[in-house]
């Protein structure tokens, strides 16, 4: 074999073969710290993390010793925590006809010093189909329920920001690590999970206003007006409800997998809604609507969502182009190396990265950014997603409101971009260069507190 062939073929192949296992080893090492995720070595859990991620972090109390049968657990906890005992007594677990009740030791263990909180795996030991459906969602990637915790702790800002700030995120991302986000313990009543309240506890607020847009729709208005009188113990099947709840449309027949019908990431990215895979999903979408509506009407509604997305992306790309132009011409301050660093940042790195627009794992730039970048973030994350959710839920007023907000934001960004360009031109003419803000943004109480470590 010639020396040239060795250099051009085998050297690169050998480097790749060495790099791949080293990469796996590095990821394994990075996840082996006291925390969790890719940055596990640079943060440690607060006790509350044990309630959000019990498999990794729950620590049982050591003040009670002994191994107890179910009757003994109930006898004590009727006095200590009577509410959870009452919920359990009202649950199906306590009233099984075909076997002995599912009681405390079945889910928590019997040794009080080694108690654990139920994880999806514990529930899946009996509810195998539901657990299998839930795990199956992972093949669609994020956003998804099953990967929600992994995505949270793999984000750099999870380690960067003070724990008190990220706990607000984790309490919803814990849907991946415990089942009681949707099935309130200790009753675990499917009737509760079928109601929209089970979902909107987390699916609310500016980035995902599913609650506002659903309750503004004809479906949501009917549920709000009459839902309390409905029998929610009925299965999610055609004819059982006058209007669909979240679970009816997103968990077809009660399936614990919400990704097999949605056009995934349709609101986050400019997704082609007519790929072969998405055509399959569209048929499933239309099929659910046809439980109650004519096929033509159902397809028209979905086509309306397509049109809304196309218009929205035109506005978002226009704003992105303005911001990228300012960045390219060094007209943004603070730039990447002028921002107060978080602990995980490398202020002296040769290659300072900054992003505008969506990138996987992070929703645009929203921390430590210029005011104009923050304006774009709010346009993208709040106004755009609000309009998308409204279109998907048939909330026409919400669509109008979302696009009006995007129009206003784009007008403001255009105006501000013009002002920055004019300022840059004036500074260049006066001083021969753009102004240097120095360390204006690199010091201050918040920066100092955050730099002290998480």
C-alpha positions as CSV (number, residue, x, y, z in Angstrom):
1,X,0.0,0.0,0.0
2,X,1.4,3.4,-0.9
3,X,2.3,6.0,1.7
4,X,-0.2,8.4,0.1
5,X,-3.1,5.9,0.6
6,X,-2.1,5.3,4.2
7,X,-2.2,9.1,4.9
8,X,-5.4,9.8,3.1
9,X,-7.4,6.8,4.1
10,X,-6.1,4.9,7.1
11,X,-5.0,7.9,9.2
12,X,-8.4,9.6,9.1
13,X,-10.1,6.2,9.7
14,X,-7.9,5.5,12.7
15,X,-8.5,8.9,14.2
16,X,-12.2,8.5,13.8
17,X,-12.1,5.1,15.4
18,X,-10.2,6.5,18.3
19,X,-12.3,9.6,18.7
20,X,-15.7,7.8,18.8
21,X,-14.9,5.7,21.9
22,X,-13.2,8.7,23.6
23,X,-16.3,10.8,23.0
24,X,-18.5,8.1,24.6
25,X,-16.0,7.9,27.6
26,X,-16.1,11.7,28.0
27,X,-19.9,11.9,28.0
28,X,-20.0,9.0,30.5
29,X,-17.4,10.8,32.7
30,X,-19.3,14.1,32.5
31,X,-22.5,12.4,33.6
32,X,-20.9,10.7,36.6
33,X,-20.8,13.7,39.0
34,X,-23.0,14.4,42.0
35,X,-25.5,16.2,39.9
36,X,-27.1,14.8,36.7
37,X,-26.7,15.4,33.0
38,X,-23.8,16.6,30.9
39,X,-22.8,19.1,33.6
40,X,-23.2,16.8,36.6
41,X,-19.7,17.5,37.8
42,X,-20.3,21.2,38.3
43,X,-23.6,21.2,40.3
44,X,-24.9,19.3,43.2
45,X,-28.6,18.7,44.0
46,X,-30.7,20.5,46.6
47,X,-32.9,18.2,48.7
48,X,-35.9,19.2,46.7
49,X,-34.4,17.6,43.6
50,X,-35.2,14.3,45.2
51,X,-38.9,15.0,44.7
52,X,-38.4,16.0,41.1
53,X,-36.0,13.2,40.2
54,X,-36.6,10.5,42.8
55,X,-34.6,7.7,41.1
56,X,-31.4,9.7,41.2
57,X,-31.8,11.9,44.3
58,X,-34.5,10.9,46.7
59,X,-33.1,10.2,50.2
60,X,-35.4,8.5,52.7
61,X,-35.6,9.7,56.3
62,X,-33.6,7.7,58.7
63,X,-35.5,8.6,61.9
64,X,-37.8,5.6,61.6
65,X,-36.3,2.1,61.5
66,X,-37.9,-1.2,60.7
67,X,-39.6,-3.2,58.0
68,X,-43.4,-2.7,57.9
69,X,-46.4,-4.4,56.4
70,X,-49.1,-2.4,54.6
71,X,-51.4,-2.4,57.6
72,X,-48.7,-0.9,59.8
73,X,-47.9,1.8,57.3
74,X,-51.6,2.8,57.1
75,X,-52.0,2.7,60.9
76,X,-49.2,5.3,61.4
77,X,-50.0,7.4,58.3
78,X,-53.7,7.8,59.1
79,X,-52.5,9.9,62.0
80,X,-49.4,11.5,60.4
81,X,-50.7,12.1,56.8
82,X,-54.4,11.3,56.8
83,X,-55.0,12.9,53.4
84,X,-52.8,10.5,51.5
85,X,-54.4,7.5,53.2
86,X,-57.9,8.8,52.4
87,X,-56.9,9.3,48.7
88,X,-55.4,5.8,48.6
89,X,-58.6,4.3,50.2
90,X,-60.6,6.0,47.4
91,X,-58.3,4.8,44.7
92,X,-58.6,1.7,42.5
93,X,-55.3,0.5,44.0
94,X,-57.1,0.0,47.3
95,X,-60.2,-1.6,45.8
96,X,-59.0,-4.2,43.4
97,X,-61.4,-7.1,42.9
98,X,-59.0,-9.5,41.3
99,X,-56.1,-9.4,43.8
100,X,-54.9,-7.9,47.0
101,X,-54.8,-4.1,47.1
102,X,-51.7,-2.4,45.8
103,X,-50.5,-0.9,49.1
104,X,-47.6,1.2,50.4
105,X,-44.8,-1.4,50.3
106,X,-45.6,-2.3,46.7
107,X,-44.7,1.2,45.5
108,X,-42.4,2.5,48.3
109,X,-40.7,-0.6,49.6
110,X,-41.1,-2.0,53.2
111,X,-37.8,-1.0,54.8
112,X,-38.5,2.5,56.2
113,X,-34.8,3.6,55.9
114,X,-34.7,2.5,52.3
115,X,-38.0,3.8,51.1
116,X,-38.2,5.1,47.6
117,X,-40.7,7.2,45.6
118,X,-42.4,5.5,42.7
119,X,-40.7,6.2,39.4
120,X,-42.1,5.4,36.0
121,X,-40.3,2.1,36.1
122,X,-42.1,1.2,39.4
123,X,-45.5,2.1,37.9
124,X,-44.5,0.3,34.7
125,X,-44.1,-3.0,36.6
126,X,-47.9,-3.2,36.6
127,X,-48.8,-0.7,33.9
128,X,-46.5,-2.0,31.2
129,X,-48.4,-0.8,28.2
130,X,-48.7,2.8,29.5
131,X,-45.0,2.8,30.4
132,X,-44.1,1.4,27.0
133,X,-46.1,4.0,25.2
134,X,-44.4,6.7,27.4
135,X,-40.9,5.4,26.6
136,X,-41.7,5.2,22.9
137,X,-42.0,9.0,22.8
138,X,-38.2,9.2,23.0
139,X,-37.8,8.2,19.4
140,X,-39.3,11.6,18.4
141,X,-36.7,13.5,20.3
142,X,-37.3,16.7,22.2
143,X,-39.6,18.3,23.0
144,X,-41.2,15.3,24.6
145,X,-42.4,14.3,28.0
146,X,-40.1,11.3,28.4
147,X,-37.0,13.4,27.7
148,X,-38.0,16.5,29.6
149,X,-35.7,16.0,32.6
150,X,-32.8,14.9,30.4
151,X,-33.1,18.1,28.3
152,X,-33.3,20.3,31.4
153,X,-30.2,18.9,33.1
154,X,-28.2,18.7,29.8
155,X,-28.7,22.5,29.3
156,X,-25.7,24.6,30.3
157,X,-27.8,27.2,31.9
158,X,-29.2,24.5,34.3
159,X,-25.8,24.4,35.9
160,X,-25.1,28.1,35.3
161,X,-28.1,29.6,37.0
162,X,-28.9,29.6,40.8
163,X,-30.8,26.6,41.9
164,X,-33.8,28.6,43.0
165,X,-34.3,29.8,39.4
166,X,-34.1,26.4,37.7
167,X,-36.4,24.7,40.2
168,X,-39.3,26.4,38.6
169,X,-38.3,24.7,35.4
170,X,-37.7,21.3,36.9
171,X,-41.0,20.9,38.6
172,X,-42.6,20.6,35.1
173,X,-39.7,18.8,33.5
174,X,-40.2,16.1,36.2
175,X,-43.0,14.7,34.1
176,X,-40.2,12.4,32.8
177,X,-39.2,11.1,36.1
178,X,-42.5,10.4,38.0
179,X,-46.1,9.7,37.0
180,X,-47.8,11.9,39.5
181,X,-47.4,15.0,37.3
182,X,-50.5,13.8,35.6
183,X,-51.9,11.2,38.0
184,X,-52.2,12.9,41.3
185,X,-51.0,10.8,44.2
186,X,-52.3,8.8,46.0
187,X,-55.7,8.5,44.2
188,X,-54.2,8.0,40.7
189,X,-57.6,8.5,39.3
190,X,-57.7,8.3,35.4
191,X,-60.7,10.7,35.6
192,X,-58.4,13.4,36.9
193,X,-55.8,12.8,34.1
194,X,-58.5,13.1,31.4
195,X,-59.5,16.6,32.5
196,X,-57.6,19.5,30.9
197,X,-56.4,20.7,34.3
198,X,-54.0,17.7,34.4
199,X,-52.1,19.2,31.4
200,X,-52.4,22.9,31.9
201,X,-50.7,22.8,35.2
202,X,-47.5,22.9,33.1
203,X,-48.9,23.8,29.6
204,X,-49.6,27.4,30.5
205,X,-47.7,30.7,30.5
206,X,-46.2,32.7,27.6
207,X,-44.1,30.1,25.9
208,X,-46.8,27.5,25.7
209,X,-50.3,29.1,26.3
210,X,-52.1,25.9,25.6
211,X,-54.5,26.7,28.4
212,X,-55.4,30.2,27.1
213,X,-55.9,29.0,23.6
214,X,-57.7,25.8,24.4
215,X,-60.2,27.5,26.7
216,X,-60.7,30.3,24.2
217,X,-61.7,27.7,21.6
218,X,-65.2,26.3,21.1
219,X,-64.0,23.0,22.7
220,X,-62.5,24.7,25.8
221,X,-65.5,27.0,26.3
222,X,-67.8,24.0,26.3
223,X,-65.6,22.1,28.8
224,X,-65.4,25.2,31.0
225,X,-69.2,25.7,31.0
226,X,-70.3,22.1,31.3
227,X,-67.3,19.9,32.2
228,X,-67.9,19.7,35.9
229,X,-71.2,17.9,35.2
230,X,-69.6,15.3,32.9
231,X,-68.7,11.7,33.8
232,X,-64.9,11.8,33.4
233,X,-64.6,8.1,34.4
234,X,-65.6,7.2,30.8
235,X,-62.8,6.2,28.4
236,X,-61.5,8.7,25.9
237,X,-63.6,7.4,23.0
238,X,-65.9,8.8,20.4
239,X,-69.3,9.8,21.8
240,X,-68.3,9.8,25.5
241,X,-67.7,13.6,25.7
242,X,-69.4,16.6,24.2
243,X,-66.1,18.2,23.6
244,X,-62.5,16.9,23.6
245,X,-60.0,17.6,26.4
246,X,-56.2,17.7,25.8
247,X,-56.0,14.0,26.4
248,X,-58.7,13.2,23.9
249,X,-56.9,14.8,21.0
250,X,-53.3,14.2,22.1
251,X,-53.5,10.7,23.6
252,X,-55.6,8.9,21.2
253,X,-57.7,6.3,23.1
254,X,-55.7,7.0,26.2
255,X,-52.3,6.1,24.6
256,X,-49.5,7.5,26.8
257,X,-47.6,8.8,23.7
258,X,-48.5,12.2,22.5
259,X,-46.0,12.5,19.6
260,X,-47.6,10.0,17.1
261,X,-50.1,12.6,15.8
262,X,-48.6,16.0,16.2
263,X,-46.4,17.6,13.5
264,X,-43.4,17.6,15.7
265,X,-41.6,20.9,16.3
266,X,-44.1,22.6,13.9
267,X,-44.2,25.7,16.1
268,X,-40.4,25.7,16.8
269,X,-38.9,25.3,13.4
270,X,-40.0,25.8,9.8
271,X,-41.0,22.2,9.4
272,X,-42.2,20.9,6.0
273,X,-45.7,19.8,6.9
274,X,-45.9,17.6,3.8
275,X,-43.0,15.2,4.2
276,X,-44.0,11.5,3.9
277,X,-43.8,11.2,7.6
278,X,-45.8,14.3,8.3
279,X,-48.4,13.2,5.8
280,X,-49.0,10.1,8.0
281,X,-49.3,12.3,11.1
282,X,-51.6,14.7,9.3
283,X,-54.0,11.8,8.5
284,X,-54.0,10.8,12.1
285,X,-54.7,14.5,13.1
286,X,-57.6,14.7,10.7
287,X,-58.9,11.3,11.8
288,X,-59.2,12.5,15.4
289,X,-61.1,15.7,14.2
290,X,-63.4,13.5,12.2
291,X,-64.7,11.8,15.4
292,X,-67.0,14.9,15.5
293,X,-66.5,17.0,12.3
294,X,-66.7,16.5,8.6
295,X,-63.5,15.5,6.8
296,X,-63.5,18.6,4.5
297,X,-63.8,20.9,7.5
298,X,-61.1,19.0,9.4
299,X,-58.6,19.3,6.5
300,X,-59.4,23.0,6.0
301,X,-58.6,23.7,9.7
302,X,-55.2,21.9,9.3
303,X,-54.5,23.8,6.1
304,X,-55.3,27.0,8.0
305,X,-52.5,26.1,10.5
306,X,-50.1,25.6,7.5
307,X,-50.9,29.1,6.3
308,X,-50.5,30.6,9.7
309,X,-47.1,29.0,10.1
310,X,-45.9,30.2,6.7
311,X,-46.8,33.8,7.5
312,X,-45.2,33.6,10.9
313,X,-41.9,32.3,9.6
314,X,-41.8,35.1,7.1
315,X,-41.9,37.6,10.0
316,X,-39.4,35.7,12.1
317,X,-36.9,35.4,9.3
318,X,-37.2,39.1,8.6
319,X,-36.3,39.9,12.2
320,X,-33.5,37.3,12.2
321,X,-31.9,38.8,9.1
322,X,-31.8,42.2,10.7
323,X,-30.2,40.9,13.8
324,X,-27.7,38.8,12.0
325,X,-26.7,41.8,9.9
326,X,-26.1,43.9,13.0
327,X,-24.0,41.1,14.5
328,X,-22.0,40.7,11.3
329,X,-21.2,44.5,11.3
330,X,-20.3,44.6,15.0
331,X,-23.2,46.9,15.8
332,X,-24.5,44.8,18.8
333,X,-23.6,45.5,22.3
334,X,-23.0,43.7,24.5
335,X,-21.4,41.2,22.2
336,X,-20.5,37.6,23.3
337,X,-17.3,38.7,25.0
338,X,-18.9,41.7,26.6
339,X,-21.6,39.9,28.5
340,X,-21.4,39.0,32.2
341,X,-20.2,35.4,32.2
342,X,-22.0,32.5,33.8
343,X,-19.9,30.0,35.7
344,X,-19.9,27.7,32.7
345,X,-18.8,30.4,30.3
346,X,-15.3,30.8,29.0
347,X,-14.8,34.5,28.7
348,X,-11.3,34.2,27.4
349,X,-12.1,31.6,24.7
350,X,-10.8,32.5,21.2
351,X,-14.1,31.5,19.6
352,X,-17.0,33.3,21.4
353,X,-20.3,31.9,20.2
354,X,-23.6,33.6,20.1
355,X,-26.8,32.6,18.4
356,X,-29.8,34.2,17.0
357,X,-32.9,32.1,16.3
358,X,-33.8,28.6,17.4
359,X,-31.2,26.0,18.0
360,X,-31.8,22.6,19.5
361,X,-31.8,22.6,23.2
362,X,-32.2,26.3,23.6
363,X,-34.8,28.7,22.6
364,X,-32.9,31.5,20.9
365,X,-30.8,33.8,23.0
366,X,-32.5,35.0,26.1
367,X,-29.9,35.3,28.9
368,X,-27.2,37.9,29.0
369,X,-28.1,39.4,25.7
370,X,-28.7,42.9,24.2
371,X,-32.1,44.5,24.5
372,X,-32.8,44.0,20.8
373,X,-31.9,40.3,21.0
374,X,-34.3,39.9,24.0
375,X,-37.0,41.6,21.9
376,X,-36.5,39.0,19.2
377,X,-36.6,36.3,21.8
378,X,-39.9,37.4,23.1
379,X,-41.2,37.8,19.5
380,X,-40.1,34.2,18.8
381,X,-40.8,32.5,22.0
382,X,-43.9,34.3,23.2
383,X,-45.7,35.9,20.3
384,X,-44.9,33.3,17.7
385,X,-45.6,30.2,19.9
386,X,-48.8,31.9,21.2
387,X,-50.0,32.4,17.6
388,X,-49.1,28.8,16.8
389,X,-50.9,27.4,19.8
390,X,-53.9,29.5,19.0
391,X,-54.0,28.3,15.4
392,X,-53.6,24.7,16.4
393,X,-56.5,25.0,19.0
394,X,-58.8,27.0,16.6
395,X,-58.6,30.1,18.7
396,X,-59.0,32.7,15.9
397,X,-58.7,35.7,18.2
398,X,-55.4,34.3,19.6
399,X,-54.0,34.1,16.1
400,X,-54.9,37.7,15.4
401,X,-53.4,38.8,18.7
402,X,-50.2,36.8,18.2
403,X,-49.6,38.1,14.7
404,X,-50.3,41.7,15.8
405,X,-47.7,41.3,18.5
406,X,-45.2,39.9,16.0
407,X,-45.9,42.8,13.6
408,X,-45.3,45.3,16.4
409,X,-42.1,43.5,17.5
410,X,-40.8,43.4,13.9
411,X,-41.5,47.1,13.4
412,X,-39.7,47.9,16.6
413,X,-36.7,45.7,15.7
414,X,-36.5,47.4,12.3
415,X,-36.6,50.8,13.9
416,X,-33.9,49.9,16.5
417,X,-31.8,48.3,13.9
418,X,-31.9,51.5,11.8
419,X,-31.0,53.5,14.9
420,X,-28.0,51.3,15.7
421,X,-26.8,51.5,12.1
422,X,-27.0,55.3,12.2
423,X,-25.2,55.4,15.5
424,X,-22.5,53.1,14.2
425,X,-22.0,55.3,11.1
426,X,-21.8,58.4,13.3
427,X,-19.3,56.9,15.6
428,X,-17.2,55.7,12.7
429,X,-17.2,59.1,11.2
430,X,-16.3,60.8,14.5
431,X,-13.8,58.4,16.0
432,X,-12.8,56.2,13.2
433,X,-14.2,53.1,15.0
434,X,-17.2,51.8,16.9
435,X,-17.4,52.7,20.6
436,X,-16.0,50.2,23.1
437,X,-18.2,49.6,26.1
438,X,-15.3,48.2,28.1
439,X,-16.5,46.2,31.1
440,X,-19.8,48.0,31.4
441,X,-21.7,44.8,31.5
442,X,-19.0,42.6,33.1
443,X,-19.6,43.6,36.7
444,X,-22.4,44.0,39.1
445,X,-24.1,42.2,42.1
446,X,-25.9,39.5,40.0
447,X,-22.7,38.7,38.0
448,X,-20.7,38.5,41.1
449,X,-23.2,36.3,42.9
450,X,-23.4,34.0,40.0
451,X,-19.7,33.9,39.5
452,X,-19.4,32.6,43.1
453,X,-20.7,29.3,41.8
454,X,-23.9,27.3,41.8
